[in-house]
Amino acid sequence: MQSLALAKVGYDAAVKFAPGHYWSHYLAGSIALDLQDYAEAAEHFGNAILDDPDRPQVFLGLAIAAYFAGD
């Protein structure tokens, strides 16, 4: 769990410094999903979709986050 928290810090920094980069948002969303922060995961996946809508895996991440958030 501690390594996930450390990874989250890194991905959050990547999102801050490269806000329009698909991989920053996708990986930050994946970590948020693992940490069960579904609202944050959905936000990151939504931003990743805006950056690159041709990647189907991010839609799956968004669907999973929405499901667990009760949306």
mmCIF file of the N, C-alpha and C atoms, coordinates in Angstrom:
data_MODEL
# 
_entry.id   MODEL 
# 
loop_
_atom_site.group_PDB 
_atom_site.id 
_atom_site.type_symbol 
_atom_site.label_atom_id 
_atom_site.label_alt_id 
_atom_site.label_comp_id 
_atom_site.label_asym_id 
_atom_site.label_entity_id 
_atom_site.label_seq_id 
_atom_site.pdbx_PDB_ins_code 
_atom_site.Cartn_x 
_atom_site.Cartn_y 
_atom_site.Cartn_z 
_atom_site.occupancy 
_atom_site.B_iso_or_equiv 
_atom_site.pdbx_formal_charge 
_atom_site.auth_seq_id 
_atom_site.auth_comp_id 
_atom_site.auth_asym_id 
_atom_site.auth_atom_id 
_atom_site.pdbx_PDB_model_num 
ATOM 1   N N  . MET A 1 1  ? 0.827   -1.193 0.000   1.00 0.00 ? 1  MET A N  1 
ATOM 2   C CA . MET A 1 1  ? 0.000   0.000  0.000   1.00 0.00 ? 1  MET A CA 1 
ATOM 3   C C  . MET A 1 1  ? 0.875   1.262  0.000   1.00 0.00 ? 1  MET A C  1 
ATOM 4   N N  . GLN A 1 2  ? 2.003   1.181  0.684   1.00 0.00 ? 2  GLN A N  1 
ATOM 5   C CA . GLN A 1 2  ? 2.883   2.335  0.747   1.00 0.00 ? 2  GLN A CA 1 
ATOM 6   C C  . GLN A 1 2  ? 3.474   2.647  -0.624  1.00 0.00 ? 2  GLN A C  1 
ATOM 7   N N  . SER A 1 3  ? 3.764   1.610  -1.406  1.00 0.00 ? 3  SER A N  1 
ATOM 8   C CA . SER A 1 3  ? 4.311   1.849  -2.735  1.00 0.00 ? 3  SER A CA 1 
ATOM 9   C C  . SER A 1 3  ? 3.261   2.477  -3.651  1.00 0.00 ? 3  SER A C  1 
ATOM 10  N N  . LEU A 1 4  ? 1.979   2.132  -3.457  1.00 0.00 ? 4  LEU A N  1 
ATOM 11  C CA . LEU A 1 4  ? 0.918   2.777  -4.236  1.00 0.00 ? 4  LEU A CA 1 
ATOM 12  C C  . LEU A 1 4  ? 0.813   4.256  -3.889  1.00 0.00 ? 4  LEU A C  1 
ATOM 13  N N  . ALA A 1 5  ? 0.928   4.573  -2.626  1.00 0.00 ? 5  ALA A N  1 
ATOM 14  C CA . ALA A 1 5  ? 0.869   5.976  -2.208  1.00 0.00 ? 5  ALA A CA 1 
ATOM 15  C C  . ALA A 1 5  ? 2.039   6.758  -2.793  1.00 0.00 ? 5  ALA A C  1 
ATOM 16  N N  . LEU A 1 6  ? 3.200   6.143  -2.825  1.00 0.00 ? 6  LEU A N  1 
ATOM 17  C CA . LEU A 1 6  ? 4.363   6.801  -3.402  1.00 0.00 ? 6  LEU A CA 1 
ATOM 18  C C  . LEU A 1 6  ? 4.192   6.984  -4.916  1.00 0.00 ? 6  LEU A C  1 
ATOM 19  N N  . ALA A 1 7  ? 3.650   5.976  -5.578  1.00 0.00 ? 7  ALA A N  1 
ATOM 20  C CA . ALA A 1 7  ? 3.393   6.087  -7.020  1.00 0.00 ? 7  ALA A CA 1 
ATOM 21  C C  . ALA A 1 7  ? 2.374   7.189  -7.290  1.00 0.00 ? 7  ALA A C  1 
ATOM 22  N N  . LYS A 1 8  ? 1.367   7.301  -6.422  1.00 0.00 ? 8  LYS A N  1 
ATOM 23  C CA . LYS A 1 8  ? 0.346   8.343  -6.586  1.00 0.00 ? 8  LYS A CA 1 
ATOM 24  C C  . LYS A 1 8  ? 0.973   9.727  -6.547  1.00 0.00 ? 8  LYS A C  1 
ATOM 25  N N  . VAL A 1 9  ? 1.913   9.931  -5.640  1.00 0.00 ? 9  VAL A N  1 
ATOM 26  C CA . VAL A 1 9  ? 2.595   11.223 -5.551  1.00 0.00 ? 9  VAL A CA 1 
ATOM 27  C C  . VAL A 1 9  ? 3.303   11.529 -6.874  1.00 0.00 ? 9  VAL A C  1 
ATOM 28  N N  . GLY A 1 10 ? 3.967   10.537 -7.429  1.00 0.00 ? 10 GLY A N  1 
ATOM 29  C CA . GLY A 1 10 ? 4.668   10.726 -8.700  1.00 0.00 ? 10 GLY A CA 1 
ATOM 30  C C  . GLY A 1 10 ? 3.726   11.020 -9.847  1.00 0.00 ? 10 GLY A C  1 
ATOM 31  N N  . TYR A 1 11 ? 2.639   10.268 -9.943  1.00 0.00 ? 11 TYR A N  1 
ATOM 32  C CA . TYR A 1 11 ? 1.688   10.500 -11.036 1.00 0.00 ? 11 TYR A CA 1 
ATOM 33  C C  . TYR A 1 11 ? 0.947   11.816 -10.877 1.00 0.00 ? 11 TYR A C  1 
ATOM 34  N N  . ASP A 1 12 ? 0.645   12.197 -9.633  1.00 0.00 ? 12 ASP A N  1 
ATOM 35  C CA . ASP A 1 12 ? 0.017   13.506 -9.418  1.00 0.00 ? 12 ASP A CA 1 
ATOM 36  C C  . ASP A 1 12 ? 0.949   14.636 -9.863  1.00 0.00 ? 12 ASP A C  1 
ATOM 37  N N  . ALA A 1 13 ? 2.238   14.469 -9.603  1.00 0.00 ? 13 ALA A N  1 
ATOM 38  C CA . ALA A 1 13 ? 3.205   15.471 -10.072 1.00 0.00 ? 13 ALA A CA 1 
ATOM 39  C C  . ALA A 1 13 ? 3.258   15.495 -11.595 1.00 0.00 ? 13 ALA A C  1 
ATOM 40  N N  . ALA A 1 14 ? 3.204   14.323 -12.215 1.00 0.00 ? 14 ALA A N  1 
ATOM 41  C CA . ALA A 1 14 ? 3.217   14.259 -13.681 1.00 0.00 ? 14 ALA A CA 1 
ATOM 42  C C  . ALA A 1 14 ? 1.995   14.950 -14.268 1.00 0.00 ? 14 ALA A C  1 
ATOM 43  N N  . VAL A 1 15 ? 0.839   14.762 -13.651 1.00 0.00 ? 15 VAL A N  1 
ATOM 44  C CA . VAL A 1 15 ? -0.388  15.425 -14.124 1.00 0.00 ? 15 VAL A CA 1 
ATOM 45  C C  . VAL A 1 15 ? -0.259  16.939 -13.964 1.00 0.00 ? 15 VAL A C  1 
ATOM 46  N N  . LYS A 1 16 ? 0.326   17.352 -12.856 1.00 0.00 ? 16 LYS A N  1 
ATOM 47  C CA . LYS A 1 16 ? 0.481   18.789 -12.604 1.00 0.00 ? 16 LYS A CA 1 
ATOM 48  C C  . LYS A 1 16 ? 1.392   19.438 -13.644 1.00 0.00 ? 16 LYS A C  1 
ATOM 49  N N  . PHE A 1 17 ? 2.480   18.766 -13.979 1.00 0.00 ? 17 PHE A N  1 
ATOM 50  C CA . PHE A 1 17 ? 3.457   19.361 -14.883 1.00 0.00 ? 17 PHE A CA 1 
ATOM 51  C C  . PHE A 1 17 ? 3.203   19.052 -16.350 1.00 0.00 ? 17 PHE A C  1 
ATOM 52  N N  . ALA A 1 18 ? 2.361   18.073 -16.642 1.00 0.00 ? 18 ALA A N  1 
ATOM 53  C CA . ALA A 1 18 ? 2.008   17.738 -18.029 1.00 0.00 ? 18 ALA A CA 1 
ATOM 54  C C  . ALA A 1 18 ? 0.510   17.437 -18.086 1.00 0.00 ? 18 ALA A C  1 
ATOM 55  N N  . PRO A 1 19 ? -0.329  18.460 -17.887 1.00 0.00 ? 19 PRO A N  1 
ATOM 56  C CA . PRO A 1 19 ? -1.770  18.224 -17.756 1.00 0.00 ? 19 PRO A CA 1 
ATOM 57  C C  . PRO A 1 19 ? -2.447  17.685 -19.011 1.00 0.00 ? 19 PRO A C  1 
ATOM 58  N N  . GLY A 1 20 ? -1.864  17.862 -20.170 1.00 0.00 ? 20 GLY A N  1 
ATOM 59  C CA . GLY A 1 20 ? -2.483  17.372 -21.397 1.00 0.00 ? 20 GLY A CA 1 
ATOM 60  C C  . GLY A 1 20 ? -1.865  16.093 -21.910 1.00 0.00 ? 20 GLY A C  1 
ATOM 61  N N  . HIS A 1 21 ? -1.220  15.341 -21.037 1.00 0.00 ? 21 HIS A N  1 
ATOM 62  C CA . HIS A 1 21 ? -0.535  14.120 -21.443 1.00 0.00 ? 21 HIS A CA 1 
ATOM 63  C C  . HIS A 1 21 ? -1.371  12.906 -21.055 1.00 0.00 ? 21 HIS A C  1 
ATOM 64  N N  . TYR A 1 22 ? -1.751  12.124 -22.049 1.00 0.00 ? 22 TYR A N  1 
ATOM 65  C CA . TYR A 1 22 ? -2.623  10.967 -21.841 1.00 0.00 ? 22 TYR A CA 1 
ATOM 66  C C  . TYR A 1 22 ? -2.109  10.040 -20.742 1.00 0.00 ? 22 TYR A C  1 
ATOM 67  N N  . TRP A 1 23 ? -0.839  9.631  -20.834 1.00 0.00 ? 23 TRP A N  1 
ATOM 68  C CA . TRP A 1 23 ? -0.314  8.632  -19.910 1.00 0.00 ? 23 TRP A CA 1 
ATOM 69  C C  . TRP A 1 23 ? -0.301  9.123  -18.467 1.00 0.00 ? 23 TRP A C  1 
ATOM 70  N N  . SER A 1 24 ? -0.079  10.397 -18.263 1.00 0.00 ? 24 SER A N  1 
ATOM 71  C CA . SER A 1 24 ? -0.107  10.930 -16.896 1.00 0.00 ? 24 SER A CA 1 
ATOM 72  C C  . SER A 1 24 ? -1.472  10.709 -16.264 1.00 0.00 ? 24 SER A C  1 
ATOM 73  N N  . HIS A 1 25 ? -2.517  11.048 -16.999 1.00 0.00 ? 25 HIS A N  1 
ATOM 74  C CA . HIS A 1 25 ? -3.875  10.888 -16.480 1.00 0.00 ? 25 HIS A CA 1 
ATOM 75  C C  . HIS A 1 25 ? -4.272  9.420  -16.367 1.00 0.00 ? 25 HIS A C  1 
ATOM 76  N N  . TYR A 1 26 ? -3.916  8.633  -17.359 1.00 0.00 ? 26 TYR A N  1 
ATOM 77  C CA . TYR A 1 26 ? -4.293  7.216  -17.338 1.00 0.00 ? 26 TYR A CA 1 
ATOM 78  C C  . TYR A 1 26 ? -3.662  6.508  -16.135 1.00 0.00 ? 26 TYR A C  1 
ATOM 79  N N  . LEU A 1 27 ? -2.381  6.725  -15.922 1.00 0.00 ? 27 LEU A N  1 
ATOM 80  C CA . LEU A 1 27 ? -1.708  6.049  -14.817 1.00 0.00 ? 27 LEU A CA 1 
ATOM 81  C C  . LEU A 1 27 ? -2.141  6.602  -13.462 1.00 0.00 ? 27 LEU A C  1 
ATOM 82  N N  . ALA A 1 28 ? -2.399  7.904  -13.382 1.00 0.00 ? 28 ALA A N  1 
ATOM 83  C CA . ALA A 1 28 ? -2.933  8.474  -12.139 1.00 0.00 ? 28 ALA A CA 1 
ATOM 84  C C  . ALA A 1 28 ? -4.315  7.903  -11.842 1.00 0.00 ? 28 ALA A C  1 
ATOM 85  N N  . GLY A 1 29 ? -5.115  7.713  -12.874 1.00 0.00 ? 29 GLY A N  1 
ATOM 86  C CA . GLY A 1 29 ? -6.433  7.097  -12.699 1.00 0.00 ? 29 GLY A CA 1 
ATOM 87  C C  . GLY A 1 29 ? -6.328  5.650  -12.252 1.00 0.00 ? 29 GLY A C  1 
ATOM 88  N N  . SER A 1 30 ? -5.379  4.937  -12.797 1.00 0.00 ? 30 SER A N  1 
ATOM 89  C CA . SER A 1 30 ? -5.184  3.536  -12.416 1.00 0.00 ? 30 SER A CA 1 
ATOM 90  C C  . SER A 1 30 ? -4.776  3.419  -10.952 1.00 0.00 ? 30 SER A C  1 
ATOM 91  N N  . ILE A 1 31 ? -3.896  4.289  -10.514 1.00 0.00 ? 31 ILE A N  1 
ATOM 92  C CA . ILE A 1 31 ? -3.479  4.280  -9.103  1.00 0.00 ? 31 ILE A CA 1 
ATOM 93  C C  . ILE A 1 31 ? -4.651  4.657  -8.201  1.00 0.00 ? 31 ILE A C  1 
ATOM 94  N N  . ALA A 1 32 ? -5.412  5.672  -8.588  1.00 0.00 ? 32 ALA A N  1 
ATOM 95  C CA . ALA A 1 32 ? -6.572  6.077  -7.791  1.00 0.00 ? 32 ALA A CA 1 
ATOM 96  C C  . ALA A 1 32 ? -7.580  4.928  -7.692  1.00 0.00 ? 32 ALA A C  1 
ATOM 97  N N  . LEU A 1 33 ? -7.735  4.170  -8.766  1.00 0.00 ? 33 LEU A N  1 
ATOM 98  C CA . LEU A 1 33 ? -8.619  3.005  -8.760  1.00 0.00 ? 33 LEU A CA 1 
ATOM 99  C C  . LEU A 1 33 ? -8.110  1.969  -7.765  1.00 0.00 ? 33 LEU A C  1 
ATOM 100 N N  . ASP A 1 34 ? -6.818  1.700  -7.791  1.00 0.00 ? 34 ASP A N  1 
ATOM 101 C CA . ASP A 1 34 ? -6.234  0.744  -6.852  1.00 0.00 ? 34 ASP A CA 1 
ATOM 102 C C  . ASP A 1 34 ? -6.390  1.194  -5.400  1.00 0.00 ? 34 ASP A C  1 
ATOM 103 N N  . LEU A 1 35 ? -6.366  2.507  -5.183  1.00 0.00 ? 35 LEU A N  1 
ATOM 104 C CA . LEU A 1 35 ? -6.525  3.061  -3.834  1.00 0.00 ? 35 LEU A CA 1 
ATOM 105 C C  . LEU A 1 35 ? -7.994  3.268  -3.457  1.00 0.00 ? 35 LEU A C  1 
ATOM 106 N N  . GLN A 1 36 ? -8.896  2.850  -4.336  1.00 0.00 ? 36 GLN A N  1 
ATOM 107 C CA . GLN A 1 36 ? -10.344 2.933  -4.147  1.00 0.00 ? 36 GLN A CA 1 
ATOM 108 C C  . GLN A 1 36 ? -10.854 4.364  -4.006  1.00 0.00 ? 36 GLN A C  1 
ATOM 109 N N  . ASP A 1 37 ? -10.186 5.300  -4.666  1.00 0.00 ? 37 ASP A N  1 
ATOM 110 C CA . ASP A 1 37 ? -10.649 6.685  -4.753  1.00 0.00 ? 37 ASP A CA 1 
ATOM 111 C C  . ASP A 1 37 ? -11.307 6.822  -6.128  1.00 0.00 ? 37 ASP A C  1 
ATOM 112 N N  . TYR A 1 38 ? -12.548 6.386  -6.205  1.00 0.00 ? 38 TYR A N  1 
ATOM 113 C CA . TYR A 1 38 ? -13.227 6.236  -7.491  1.00 0.00 ? 38 TYR A CA 1 
ATOM 114 C C  . TYR A 1 38 ? -13.555 7.566  -8.151  1.00 0.00 ? 38 TYR A C  1 
ATOM 115 N N  . ALA A 1 39 ? -13.873 8.575  -7.371  1.00 0.00 ? 39 ALA A N  1 
ATOM 116 C CA . ALA A 1 39 ? -14.163 9.888  -7.955  1.00 0.00 ? 39 ALA A CA 1 
ATOM 117 C C  . ALA A 1 39 ? -12.911 10.471 -8.614  1.00 0.00 ? 39 ALA A C  1 
ATOM 118 N N  . GLU A 1 40 ? -11.776 10.358 -7.942  1.00 0.00 ? 40 GLU A N  1 
ATOM 119 C CA . GLU A 1 40 ? -10.525 10.857 -8.524  1.00 0.00 ? 40 GLU A CA 1 
ATOM 120 C C  . GLU A 1 40 ? -10.143 10.049 -9.751  1.00 0.00 ? 40 GLU A C  1 
ATOM 121 N N  . ALA A 1 41 ? -10.333 8.732  -9.681  1.00 0.00 ? 41 ALA A N  1 
ATOM 122 C CA . ALA A 1 41 ? -10.024 7.878  -10.830 1.00 0.00 ? 41 ALA A CA 1 
ATOM 123 C C  . ALA A 1 41 ? -10.860 8.285  -12.034 1.00 0.00 ? 41 ALA A C  1 
ATOM 124 N N  . ALA A 1 42 ? -12.148 8.510  -11.820 1.00 0.00 ? 42 ALA A N  1 
ATOM 125 C CA . ALA A 1 42 ? -13.030 8.908  -12.917 1.00 0.00 ? 42 ALA A CA 1 
ATOM 126 C C  . ALA A 1 42 ? -12.594 10.240 -13.527 1.00 0.00 ? 42 ALA A C  1 
ATOM 127 N N  . GLU A 1 43 ? -12.169 11.160 -12.691 1.00 0.00 ? 43 GLU A N  1 
ATOM 128 C CA . GLU A 1 43 ? -11.708 12.457 -13.191 1.00 0.00 ? 43 GLU A CA 1 
ATOM 129 C C  . GLU A 1 43 ? -10.459 12.292 -14.063 1.00 0.00 ? 43 GLU A C  1 
ATOM 130 N N  . HIS A 1 44 ? -9.516  11.501 -13.607 1.00 0.00 ? 44 HIS A N  1 
ATOM 131 C CA . HIS A 1 44 ? -8.300  11.279 -14.395 1.00 0.00 ? 44 HIS A CA 1 
ATOM 132 C C  . HIS A 1 44 ? -8.611  10.547 -15.702 1.00 0.00 ? 44 HIS A C  1 
ATOM 133 N N  . PHE A 1 45 ? -9.457  9.527  -15.632 1.00 0.00 ? 45 PHE A N  1 
ATOM 134 C CA . PHE A 1 45 ? -9.799  8.800  -16.851 1.00 0.00 ? 45 PHE A CA 1 
ATOM 135 C C  . PHE A 1 45 ? -10.544 9.701  -17.833 1.00 0.00 ? 45 PHE A C  1 
ATOM 136 N N  . GLY A 1 46 ? -11.409 10.554 -17.314 1.00 0.00 ? 46 GLY A N  1 
ATOM 137 C CA . GLY A 1 46 ? -12.105 11.504 -18.192 1.00 0.00 ? 46 GLY A CA 1 
ATOM 138 C C  . GLY A 1 46 ? -11.147 12.440 -18.894 1.00 0.00 ? 46 GLY A C  1 
ATOM 139 N N  . ASN A 1 47 ? -10.152 12.919 -18.170 1.00 0.00 ? 47 ASN A N  1 
ATOM 140 C CA . ASN A 1 47 ? -9.140  13.785 -18.782 1.00 0.00 ? 47 ASN A CA 1 
ATOM 141 C C  . ASN A 1 47 ? -8.297  13.026 -19.797 1.00 0.00 ? 47 ASN A C  1 
ATOM 142 N N  . ALA A 1 48 ? -8.006  11.760 -19.511 1.00 0.00 ? 48 ALA A N  1 
ATOM 143 C CA . ALA A 1 48 ? -7.245  10.951 -20.468 1.00 0.00 ? 48 ALA A CA 1 
ATOM 144 C C  . ALA A 1 48 ? -8.046  10.756 -21.756 1.00 0.00 ? 48 ALA A C  1 
ATOM 145 N N  . ILE A 1 49 ? -9.352  10.580 -21.632 1.00 0.00 ? 49 ILE A N  1 
ATOM 146 C CA . ILE A 1 49 ? -10.209 10.439 -22.811 1.00 0.00 ? 49 ILE A CA 1 
ATOM 147 C C  . ILE A 1 49 ? -10.164 11.709 -23.646 1.00 0.00 ? 49 ILE A C  1 
ATOM 148 N N  . LEU A 1 50 ? -10.201 12.851 -22.984 1.00 0.00 ? 50 LEU A N  1 
ATOM 149 C CA . LEU A 1 50 ? -10.127 14.117 -23.719 1.00 0.00 ? 50 LEU A CA 1 
ATOM 150 C C  . LEU A 1 50 ? -8.791  14.253 -24.440 1.00 0.00 ? 50 LEU A C  1 
ATOM 151 N N  . ASP A 1 51 ? -7.723  13.745 -23.835 1.00 0.00 ? 51 ASP A N  1 
ATOM 152 C CA . ASP A 1 51 ? -6.397  13.833 -24.448 1.00 0.00 ? 51 ASP A CA 1 
ATOM 153 C C  . ASP A 1 51 ? -6.237  12.882 -25.625 1.00 0.00 ? 51 ASP A C  1 
ATOM 154 N N  . ASP A 1 52 ? -6.799  11.669 -25.517 1.00 0.00 ? 52 ASP A N  1 
ATOM 155 C CA . ASP A 1 52 ? -6.650  10.675 -26.587 1.00 0.00 ? 52 ASP A CA 1 
ATOM 156 C C  . ASP A 1 52 ? -7.856  9.740  -26.581 1.00 0.00 ? 52 ASP A C  1 
ATOM 157 N N  . PRO A 1 53 ? -8.921  10.110 -27.297 1.00 0.00 ? 53 PRO A N  1 
ATOM 158 C CA . PRO A 1 53 ? -10.153 9.317  -27.263 1.00 0.00 ? 53 PRO A CA 1 
ATOM 159 C C  . PRO A 1 53 ? -10.078 8.002  -28.048 1.00 0.00 ? 53 PRO A C  1 
ATOM 160 N N  . ASP A 1 54 ? -8.952  7.705  -28.666 1.00 0.00 ? 54 ASP A N  1 
ATOM 161 C CA . ASP A 1 54 ? -8.834  6.487  -29.469 1.00 0.00 ? 54 ASP A CA 1 
ATOM 162 C C  . ASP A 1 54 ? -8.244  5.311  -28.703 1.00 0.00 ? 54 ASP A C  1 
ATOM 163 N N  . ARG A 1 55 ? -8.171  5.401  -27.398 1.00 0.00 ? 55 ARG A N  1 
ATOM 164 C CA . ARG A 1 55 ? -7.607  4.311  -26.593 1.00 0.00 ? 55 ARG A CA 1 
ATOM 165 C C  . ARG A 1 55 ? -8.721  3.679  -25.750 1.00 0.00 ? 55 ARG A C  1 
ATOM 166 N N  . PRO A 1 56 ? -9.140  2.487  -26.107 1.00 0.00 ? 56 PRO A N  1 
ATOM 167 C CA . PRO A 1 56 ? -10.299 1.877  -25.434 1.00 0.00 ? 56 PRO A CA 1 
ATOM 168 C C  . PRO A 1 56 ? -10.068 1.534  -23.964 1.00 0.00 ? 56 PRO A C  1 
ATOM 169 N N  . GLN A 1 57 ? -8.822  1.291  -23.550 1.00 0.00 ? 57 GLN A N  1 
ATOM 170 C CA . GLN A 1 57 ? -8.589  0.890  -22.168 1.00 0.00 ? 57 GLN A CA 1 
ATOM 171 C C  . GLN A 1 57 ? -8.986  1.974  -21.175 1.00 0.00 ? 57 GLN A C  1 
ATOM 172 N N  . VAL A 1 58 ? -8.916  3.219  -21.580 1.00 0.00 ? 58 VAL A N  1 
ATOM 173 C CA . VAL A 1 58 ? -9.285  4.293  -20.662 1.00 0.00 ? 58 VAL A CA 1 
ATOM 174 C C  . VAL A 1 58 ? -10.799 4.354  -20.458 1.00 0.00 ? 58 VAL A C  1 
ATOM 175 N N  . PHE A 1 59 ? -11.562 3.953  -21.459 1.00 0.00 ? 59 PHE A N  1 
ATOM 176 C CA . PHE A 1 59 ? -13.011 3.886  -21.297 1.00 0.00 ? 59 PHE A CA 1 
ATOM 177 C C  . PHE A 1 59 ? -13.383 2.788  -20.297 1.00 0.00 ? 59 PHE A C  1 
ATOM 178 N N  . LEU A 1 60 ? -12.643 1.694  -20.328 1.00 0.00 ? 60 LEU A N  1 
ATOM 179 C CA . LEU A 1 60 ? -12.860 0.630  -19.354 1.00 0.00 ? 60 LEU A CA 1 
ATOM 180 C C  . LEU A 1 60 ? -12.557 1.127  -17.946 1.00 0.00 ? 60 LEU A C  1 
ATOM 181 N N  . GLY A 1 61 ? -11.460 1.853  -17.789 1.00 0.00 ? 61 GLY A N  1 
ATOM 182 C CA . GLY A 1 61 ? -11.126 2.418  -16.482 1.00 0.00 ? 61 GLY A CA 1 
ATOM 183 C C  . GLY A 1 61 ? -12.210 3.352  -15.976 1.00 0.00 ? 61 GLY A C  1 
ATOM 184 N N  . LEU A 1 62 ? -12.729 4.187  -16.861 1.00 0.00 ? 62 LEU A N  1 
ATOM 185 C CA . LEU A 1 62 ? -13.803 5.111  -16.481 1.00 0.00 ? 62 LEU A CA 1 
ATOM 186 C C  . LEU A 1 62 ? -15.063 4.345  -16.083 1.00 0.00 ? 62 LEU A C  1 
ATOM 187 N N  . ALA A 1 63 ? -15.390 3.298  -16.827 1.00 0.00 ? 63 ALA A N  1 
ATOM 188 C CA . ALA A 1 63 ? -16.577 2.495  -16.507 1.00 0.00 ? 63 ALA A CA 1 
ATOM 189 C C  . ALA A 1 63 ? -16.421 1.813  -15.146 1.00 0.00 ? 63 ALA A C  1 
ATOM 190 N N  . ILE A 1 64 ? -15.247 1.283  -14.862 1.00 0.00 ? 64 ILE A N  1 
ATOM 191 C CA . ILE A 1 64 ? -15.010 0.642  -13.572 1.00 0.00 ? 64 ILE A CA 1 
ATOM 192 C C  . ILE A 1 64 ? -15.117 1.643  -12.435 1.00 0.00 ? 64 ILE A C  1 
ATOM 193 N N  . ALA A 1 65 ? -14.500 2.805  -12.592 1.00 0.00 ? 65 ALA A N  1 
ATOM 194 C CA . ALA A 1 65 ? -14.567 3.837  -11.561 1.00 0.00 ? 65 ALA A CA 1 
ATOM 195 C C  . ALA A 1 65 ? -16.004 4.282  -11.333 1.00 0.00 ? 65 ALA A C  1 
ATOM 196 N N  . ALA A 1 66 ? -16.750 4.491  -12.414 1.00 0.00 ? 66 ALA A N  1 
ATOM 197 C CA . ALA A 1 66 ? -18.148 4.910  -12.279 1.00 0.00 ? 66 ALA A CA 1 
ATOM 198 C C  . ALA A 1 66 ? -18.988 3.838  -11.583 1.00 0.00 ? 66 ALA A C  1 
ATOM 199 N N  . TYR A 1 67 ? -18.742 2.593  -11.921 1.00 0.00 ? 67 TYR A N  1 
ATOM 200 C CA . TYR A 1 67 ? -19.501 1.492  -11.312 1.00 0.00 ? 67 TYR A CA 1 
ATOM 201 C C  . TYR A 1 67 ? -19.281 1.466  -9.797  1.00 0.00 ? 67 TYR A C  1 
ATOM 202 N N  . PHE A 1 68 ? -18.015 1.498  -9.377  1.00 0.00 ? 68 PHE A N  1 
ATOM 203 C CA . PHE A 1 68 ? -17.718 1.430  -7.956  1.00 0.00 ? 68 PHE A CA 1 
ATOM 204 C C  . PHE A 1 68 ? -18.112 2.700  -7.212  1.00 0.00 ? 68 PHE A C  1 
ATOM 205 N N  . ALA A 1 69 ? -18.184 3.825  -7.911  1.00 0.00 ? 69 ALA A N  1 
ATOM 206 C CA . ALA A 1 69 ? -18.639 5.066  -7.285  1.00 0.00 ? 69 ALA A CA 1 
ATOM 207 C C  . ALA A 1 69 ? -20.156 5.131  -7.179  1.00 0.00 ? 69 ALA A C  1 
ATOM 208 N N  . GLY A 1 70 ? -20.827 4.217  -7.863  1.00 0.00 ? 70 GLY A N  1 
ATOM 209 C CA . GLY A 1 70 ? -22.289 4.191  -7.833  1.00 0.00 ? 70 GLY A CA 1 
ATOM 210 C C  . GLY A 1 70 ? -22.919 5.095  -8.855  1.00 0.00 ? 70 GLY A C  1 
ATOM 211 N N  . ASP A 1 71 ? -22.164 5.522  -9.858  1.00 0.00 ? 71 ASP A N  1 
ATOM 212 C CA . ASP A 1 71 ? -22.704 6.396  -10.902 1.00 0.00 ? 71 ASP A CA 1 
ATOM 213 C C  . ASP A 1 71 ? -23.282 5.578  -12.042 1.00 0.00 ? 71 ASP A C  1 
# 
